[in-house]
Amino acid sequence: MKRTRCPNGSRKDKNGICVKKVLGETQITQERVNGTCKNKRECNKTTRKKRVSSDRQTPRSIYARKYFDNKKETIYLLDKIHDDTKRVLFQVNYNDVEQFLNYENLHHNPKIDCFFQTIFSLGLQDVKNLKKYSRQVNKHGKSGVDSNNIKLFIKDAFGLTDDEPVEFSIYQMTNHANHSKRSSEVISKKIHKKFNANLKNGYATIIYVERLYNNNTKSGHYIVMYKYNNQIYFFDPQKKTRKNVNGIFTSTNIQDVLIDRSGNIGYFTIDNLKSPKPLLNTTCPINYVG
C-alpha cells in the first residue's frame, strides 16, 4: 500500500487521519532517541541536569552544613564564668561533640594549615574561604598564621571594640633542661589544673602548643581544647588519621593527641567583655606568613 503524506499544515493523528496543527501545540521534537534528543537545542533546555557546585558536594561542605548551618545554635564568645572575671579565656560554644569526632580535613596533605583547620572545626569561618586558605598556606606559606593576625581575626569575627582587646599569653610549663620522658603526663596535668576552672562545659578554645626539641629549637602548632561532661579534651583537627574519643584523635592527654613532645602552651584572652558576643563575620580575611 502506497504511503501518503499529509498536506502542509497538517499531521496524522493516532488513527492515521490527517488533521490540522493547532497553534501552540507541543511538537514531538524533544523525544529521546537512544539517549539523545532530536532537537538538541530544545532538549538542552528541558532535560539537561542542573549543575551543582562541586564545593557543596565535598565532605567538608557537608560537614559544615551539618554542624554550623542556620538551624544550629548561634556561636557565642563567652564573656565570663565568674562574676568577678575581668579577663576571660577566649572560648566559644560548640553544638555537638560529634563535630570533633566526625571532623573532615580541609586538605588532603595538611602541613602548616593548623590554624585554619582549628577554626573550621569550631565553625568560625566559611568553608570555601578556609579551603582556599588551607591550599594556599600549605603551598606558599612559611610558618602559618601568627598570634597578632589571630587576635585581629577574633576581633573582626565577633565585632569586638578597641575597649575589648584580645591578648595572647604563654603558660610556661617546661624548658629544654627538664623536658624528659616523664614530663608528658606532668604537662597534661598542669594544663588541666590551669584551664579547668576557666573553660566552661560545652565550650571550646584555641591553644598554641610550643614544641621543644633537643637542639634548642622550637615550633608551634594550634589545636582545640574543649570541655565535655566537665572533662577537658584535646583535639587536633589537622590530623588525617581518625580515631574515636578513646584514641589519639581526641584525648584527655594532650601528648596523646600531638604525638610529638610538647612544652609551653599559648592561649588567647579578652578584656572587659560585658556580655556574650555572637559570631558576626565568617568571611573576614586571615593573613598568614607567606
Phi and psi in degrees as a GROMACS rama.xvg file:
@    title "Ramachandran Plot"
@    xaxis  label "Phi"
@    yaxis  label "Psi"
@TYPE xy
-75.1576  127.495  LYS-2
-77.6021  138.001  ARG-3
-112.988  146.532  THR-4
-99.0328  148.814  ARG-5
-75.2153  149.763  CYS-6
-61.3533  158.974  PRO-7
-56.0554  139.213  ASN-8
87.6775  6.64434  GLY-9
-140.08  168.581  SER-10
-149.813  165.132  ARG-11
-83.1297  135.925  LYS-12
-85.206  -171.685  ASP-13
-66.7223  -17.1058  LYS-14
-95.0549  2.45382  ASN-15
84.7927  10.837  GLY-16
-95.617  134.192  ILE-17
-71.4162  124.287  CYS-18
-128.62  154.824  VAL-19
-71.4344  145.405  LYS-20
-70.1482  145.828  LYS-21
-98.6628  131.387  VAL-22
-58.9315  128.812  LEU-23
89.5762  -3.36518  GLY-24
-69.0245  139.095  GLU-25
-64.5036  129.593  THR-26
-86.5904  150.056  GLN-27
-87.4075  70.068  ILE-28
-123.817  -0.0448552  THR-29
-111.569  11.1875  GLN-30
-66.4363  146.931  GLU-31
-87.8671  131.415  ARG-32
-119.971  111.956  VAL-33
53.9919  40.8187  ASN-34
86.2428  1.73684  GLY-35
-124.245  170.657  THR-36
-106.737  148.346  CYS-37
-67.6681  -45.2093  LYS-38
-103.967  95.5245  ASN-39
-61.9445  -38.8326  LYS-40
-62.9893  -47.0593  ARG-41
-70.4798  -34.7553  GLU-42
-61.1275  -43.8743  CYS-43
-60.5877  -33.7739  ASN-44
-70.8191  -32.4399  LYS-45
-105.402  -24.2528  THR-46
-120.134  -11.4953  THR-47
-67.3256  134.023  ARG-48
-68.8754  140.553  LYS-49
-70.6662  129.563  LYS-50
-76.9679  134.831  ARG-51
-110.946  137.039  VAL-52
-53.2768  130.55  SER-53
-62.5683  -27.9057  SER-54
-63.0791  -33.3987  ASP-55
-72.957  -11.1515  ARG-56
-99.8713  -4.147  GLN-57
-77.2458  152.747  THR-58
-56.5963  -34.6951  PRO-59
-66.1216  -40.5621  ARG-60
-69.777  -38.4077  SER-61
-63.6235  -41.846  ILE-62
-60.1815  -45.972  TYR-63
-62.2609  -43.1398  ALA-64
-67.3889  -35.8079  ARG-65
-66.8677  -39.4828  LYS-66
-106.723  -18.5429  TYR-67
-130.19  17.8273  PHE-68
-76.6783  -179.828  ASP-69
-66.771  -15.6003  ASN-70
-79.736  -13.9108  LYS-71
-85.2738  170.078  LYS-72
-65.5544  140.902  GLU-73
-61.8329  139.9  THR-74
-83.0011  126.124  ILE-75
-120.238  144.805  TYR-76
-88.0278  119.717  LEU-77
-72.1435  136.716  LEU-78
-86.6472  -37.389  ASP-79
-167.202  163.995  LYS-80
-110.686  -46.017  ILE-81
-104.777  150.504  HIS-82
-60.2565  -29.7799  ASP-83
-95.9182  11.8114  ASP-84
-76.7333  123.777  THR-85
-99.9062  -52.8819  LYS-86
-98.0804  123.809  ARG-87
-115.886  150.406  VAL-88
-68.2806  133.119  LEU-89
-60.7516  121.76  PHE-90
-157.938  143.206  GLN-91
-127.332  150.887  VAL-92
-74.6514  148.196  ASN-93
-115.286  150.749  TYR-94
-77.0418  -36.9721  ASN-95
-159.622  131.75  ASP-96
-60.7237  -20.8821  VAL-97
-63.1567  -22.7973  GLU-98
-65.5615  -22.9826  GLN-99
-84.8246  -40.1405  PHE-100
-72.7456  -26.3775  LEU-101
-106.596  21.4432  ASN-102
-59.7084  140.816  TYR-103
-110.86  119.984  GLU-104
-62.7967  141.939  ASN-105
-71.2324  -27.9839  LEU-106
-138.45  144.618  HIS-107
-73.1196  -17.9358  HIS-108
-137.824  67.9139  ASN-109
-65.4238  137.407  PRO-110
-128.237  -71.2829  LYS-111
-122.931  30.9292  ILE-112
-100.035  26.495  ASP-113
-59.7348  -37.2164  CYS-114
-66.7824  -41.5452  PHE-115
-65.0584  -39.1217  PHE-116
-62.9607  -39.6297  GLN-117
-64.8363  -49.1604  THR-118
-72.6251  -24.1289  ILE-119
-66.9229  -41.515  PHE-120
-65.8054  -21.4022  SER-121
-97.231  -4.96519  LEU-122
76.1014  27.8745  GLY-123
-95.3178  -1.39617  LEU-124
-149.855  150.17  GLN-125
-62.902  137.53  ASP-126
-65.027  -34.8823  VAL-127
-63.4865  -43.5848  LYS-128
-62.4899  -43.8202  ASN-129
-69.2032  -34.2389  LEU-130
-63.5846  -39.0364  LYS-131
-67.1265  -46.8909  LYS-132
-61.516  -43.1506  TYR-133
-60.7619  -45.194  SER-134
-63.2259  -43.1113  ARG-135
-68.9376  -46.4486  GLN-136
-69.2275  -34.5389  VAL-137
-67.4648  -27.9107  ASN-138
-92.0186  -40.7397  LYS-139
-117.633  -13.1491  HIS-140
-75.4106  160.086  GLY-141
-107.692  -43.4425  LYS-142
-145.014  22.4156  SER-143
77.602  -144.199  GLY-144
-106.582  129.727  VAL-145
-88.2684  168.629  ASP-146
-63.8148  -32.7392  SER-147
-64.9819  -40.5374  ASN-148
-70.5504  -30.6448  ASN-149
-69.9539  -39.7834  ILE-150
-60.1143  -41.1934  LYS-151
-65.7283  -40.2778  LEU-152
-60.2179  -46.9219  PHE-153
-60.9479  -42.8137  ILE-154
-61.2392  -46.8388  LYS-155
-69.2171  -41.1476  ASP-156
-64.3864  -34.3335  ALA-157
-109.29  5.45529  PHE-158
63.6794  39.945  GLY-159
-74.7864  149.651  LEU-160
-93.0057  174.095  THR-161
-66.7667  -19.7782  ASP-162
-84.0223  -0.87976  ASP-163
-123.259  64.6714  GLU-164
-69.6762  145.221  PRO-165
-96.5752  131.768  VAL-166
-121.461  153.132  GLU-167
-119.621  130.106  PHE-168
-130.142  154.07  SER-169
-112.918  128.362  ILE-170
-95.7714  107.98  TYR-171
-76.4961  119.351  GLN-172
-122.101  -21.12  MET-173
-158.302  173.881  THR-174
-144.542  -179.147  ASN-175
-62.5708  -33.2384  HIS-176
-69.0602  -41.6877  ALA-177
-102.968  19.134  ASN-178
-82.2162  73.313  HIS-179
-102.886  177.129  SER-180
-62.07  -37.8796  LYS-181
-73.7484  -9.95925  ARG-182
-72.3467  -16.7206  SER-183
-56.5816  -54.795  SER-184
-69.1832  -36.2301  GLU-185
-62.3584  -43.7208  VAL-186
-61.1541  -45.6999  ILE-187
-62.826  -40.295  SER-188
-65.3799  -37.1058  LYS-189
-64.3386  -39.6467  LYS-190
-64.5315  -43.068  ILE-191
-60.2381  -43.8372  HIS-192
-65.5094  -38.7204  LYS-193
-69.5057  -42.7498  LYS-194
-107.742  -12.8528  PHE-195
-56.8836  -43.6059  ASN-196
-75.8088  -19.1037  ALA-197
-101.114  -7.36844  ASN-198
-108.853  122.144  LEU-199
-80.7476  147.797  LYS-200
-61.7834  131.689  ASN-201
86.6936  10.2024  GLY-202
-122.671  159.604  TYR-203
-135.892  153.834  ALA-204
-135.281  168.073  THR-205
-102.275  129.305  ILE-206
-124.963  152.391  ILE-207
-107.526  121.403  TYR-208
-101.31  119.645  VAL-209
-91.8469  113.182  GLU-210
-85.44  134.849  ARG-211
-112.47  140.021  LEU-212
-122.491  158.892  TYR-213
-66.3368  -20.0324  ASN-214
-93.0798  22.9917  ASN-215
64.9279  25.1449  ASN-216
-107.643  164.483  THR-217
-148.187  160.037  LYS-218
-145.316  169.65  SER-219
-124.884  156.23  GLY-220
-151.99  133.031  HIS-221
-98.0724  134.551  TYR-222
-138.84  178.598  ILE-223
-104.012  137.117  VAL-224
-118.169  125.815  MET-225
-134.225  160.302  TYR-226
-115.533  124.322  LYS-227
-136.092  126.962  TYR-228
52.2268  41.8691  ASN-229
61.625  24.4283  ASN-230
-125.851  134.323  GLN-231
-80.3764  133.69  ILE-232
-124.169  156.939  TYR-233
-119.5  139.138  PHE-234
-138.454  125.459  PHE-235
-107.48  97.3153  ASP-236
-70.8727  -12.4629  PRO-237
-76.6614  -16.754  GLN-238
-63.3933  143.897  LYS-239
-89.8255  -30.3762  LYS-240
-81.1393  127.536  THR-241
-98.6498  130.369  ARG-242
-130.799  162.049  LYS-243
-81.9447  -175.089  ASN-244
-63.424  -21.0114  VAL-245
-92.6977  1.61435  ASN-246
-105.826  -158.499  GLY-247
-88.1934  -9.76611  ILE-248
-68.4096  -37.9578  PHE-249
-145.579  130.851  THR-250
-153.54  161.007  SER-251
-79.9153  -12.8782  THR-252
-107.662  118.503  ASN-253
-60.8805  -30.6645  ILE-254
-68.901  -31.4785  GLN-255
-64.0175  -38.3941  ASP-256
-72.0379  -43.35  VAL-257
-84.0756  -26.8564  LEU-258
69.826  -59.8552  ILE-259
-67.6333  147.431  ASP-260
-62.793  131.418  ARG-261
-114.59  161.658  SER-262
-123.832  -107.896  GLY-263
-76.2128  158.401  ASN-264
-119.12  129.079  ILE-265
-100.943  146.844  GLY-266
-150.683  162.892  TYR-267
-112.644  139.011  PHE-268
-129.147  162.438  THR-269
-133.516  134.818  ILE-270
-94.1213  147.82  ASP-271
63.1061  28.6588  ASN-272
-74.4335  124.045  LEU-273
-101.41  -11.8099  LYS-274
-159.887  157.688  SER-275
-59.9042  143.977  PRO-276
-111.458  122.946  LYS-277
-74.1993  151.075  PRO-278
-67.1951  121.783  LEU-279
-106.543  -33.5255  LEU-280
-131.738  112.497  ASN-281
-104.475  13.9014  THR-282
-127.117  7.64984  THR-283
-64.7391  140.821  CYS-284
-66.7248  149.93  PRO-285
-127.76  121.797  ILE-286
-90.4767  140.112  ASN-287
-124.669  165.338  TYR-288
-80.9574  109.152  VAL-289
